[in-house]
């Protein structure tokens, strides 16, 4: 798994847990719907930390909580 897929999976998981649709969290977090869609569809090579922070604020979690999952912990280093 790569980082882009891990980010997309985490956003989907949080939407499910918190009762948001992808469009709903985009609106609530003031992130363009197209940006959320491109992250979830794997089209965004770099979703940007500012967008992830806005989504975290919308979900009511910290950046640390967003990234503190076994999925992220198990990622291979992308720079070797």
Protein Blocks (a to p, Z undefined) as FASTA:
>chain_A
ZZklmmmmmmmmmmmmnopafklmmmmnopafklmmmmmnopambgojklmmmmmmmnop
afklmmmcfklmmpccfbZZ
